[in-house]
Amino acid sequence: MTEHGHPKERIDLSSKLGSFDETWSPKIIAALNGQEVKLVKIEGSFDWHSHPEEDELFLVLDGSFMMEFRDRTVEMKQGQMIVVPRGVEHRPVAEKRCSVLLFEPAGLMNTGDAGSSDRSTVGTWI
């Protein structure tokens, strides 16, 4: 058994997403091999940032958003995913509320090298 439940326990993504409303505040739903699986609702634009030592995976569960890079923008729709490589500056932007699953190293600060802001968090368990 892990600190946050049995490793073989089923996780219902709809139920977890329905348990919170705030945006840009990742919620940790699972952990494995030094990685965390998080849910986040996004709306508007986030801060430009990068993670010098960590890759991030974004999987769109509901809605759509744009992943902005300094040299291009990638449109992300439901059922699509993107991996942002370590060290690459990026910024997610969603015109309307969007639900995203994140897969990233445990303890990763969401604002990366941009420093602390009112949006800075490493995520909380739900």
Summary of the structure (lengths in Angstrom):
residues: 126
radius of gyration: 14.0
end to end distance: 16.5
largest distance: 44.8
contacts: 339
relative contact order: 0.28
helix: 7%
strand: 48%
